[in-house]
């Protein structure tokens, strides 16, 4: 199985990029990981929130294969602790799907089309984080999930 992370907008902070890259490398020992960054929408100041979400949604949909399982990282999604999240990952590994896709939307969230297409929603926290920080936090949790599944000492109960 491949885990794919789709995110809107690039990360400019070099220190944050280095941390993201670190977790991407670590995850390479467990699973194939693809990070697909969709550039910010041009002239977004001239678009309404709905228009911007719609355009971002179209770009996300283009990145999906028909058999992908799409999970939105959304503040209204289901919350897990790290062990529950590792079980969630294991369930998908066992299901035989080829690609599990997680998406981080733009500043206004996801379009209705994307929400209809999604197979689920996950929340990393009730708190609000920048979209760039969410990438790091998410990858760290995926890494933690795999170390839990492999009974490695990264996670302490």
N, C-alpha and C positions, 0 to 999 in steps of 0.2 A: 504494500500500500504506500502511496505517496500522500504526504500532507502538503497542501498548498495554502499559502497565506496571500490573499489579495488585499492590497491596501491602496487607498486614494492619497496621493500627494507624497512627495519625496521627503526624506529626512535630511536636514541640512547639518545638524550637529554631528561633528566628526567623532566625538566621544561616544555619543549614543549609537552611531553607526558601528563603531568598534565593538561595543557590547552586543549589539544585535548579531554582528558577524561571529562573535565568539560563541554565542548559543547556536547559531546556524551550524558552525563547525562541530560543536559537541553533539548536536542532534544527528549529524551524519553517521555516527557510530550505531544508531538505532534504527533510523528510517530515512527514506529519501524525502528531503524537504525542498520545496520550491517557494521562493518569495517573489511575487509579481506586483510591482509597484505601478499603479496607473497615475500618470501625471495629473496635477491639478487641472481642473477645467479652465480653459482660457476664457477671458472676459466674464468671469463668474459674477463680477459686480453688476453686470448688466442683466443677470438672470435672477429670476425669483428662486426662492428655496425649492419650490416644486420642480422648476425647470432644471435646477442644478442637480437635485436628487435623481431626476429622470435621466439626465445625460450620464451621470455617474453609474446609474443602474444599467444602462445600455452597454457601457464599457465593461462593467463586471460580467454581464451576461456573455459577452464575446469571449471572455477568458475561460468559460466553463465548457466541459464536455457533457454529452448527454447523460452519461452514467455517473457523473460526479455527485457526491453528497455535499450539499452546501449548508454551512452553519454560519449564522451571522453573529458577530461579536457586538452585542447590543446591551445597553444598560437595563433593558426590560427582560433580558433573557434569564434562563435558569442559572442558578449559582451552585457551584460545587466547592467542596474543600479539595485539597490536592489529591487525596486518596480516591475520592469519588470521581475526580477528573481522570485519574489514571485508569479507573474501571471503565469510564466512558470511552477512553482511547482503546482499551482492550476490546470492548464490545465491537467497535468499528473495525479493528484489526481482524477479529474473528468473523465478521460478516462477509468478508471476501470482496469488499469494494476496492476499486482500483485507486480512487483518489478522494480524499476527504479534504474539502475546501473550507477554509475559514475566511471570512471577509470582514474587513474594517471599513466602514463607510466614511463618507466625507463629513464635514462639520454639521450637516443637518440630518444625518442618518441615512436610511435606505428608502428607495422608492417603493411604491406599492408592488411593482412588478417583481422586484428582488424579494420582497417579503413573501409574496405568493410562491416564488420558486424555492425558497429556503426550506430545508428539512428540519431546521431547529434554530434556536437562538441561545447563546451563552452570554452570561455577564461575568466579567472579571471582578466586579465590585459594584456596590451602590454608589461609590464615589465617581466623580468625573475625572478622567485623565486625558492628556493630550493624545492625539492620534499617534504621534511618534512614540510616546511612552508606552502606549498599549501594545505596540509591536514587540517591544522588549519584554514587557510583563507576560505577554502571551507566550512568547518563545521560551521564556524561563519556566513557565508552568508546563509546557509540553515536555521540556527537558526533565523537569522534576517528575512528571508523570511516567516517563520511560524509566527513570532510575528507580521509581517505586516498583514498577512492573518487573524490573530485573533484580529487585532486592538489593540494590546498591545503597551505600551509606549517605547519599546526598540528602535524603529526607529523613528528619528525625521526628518520631511520634511523640 
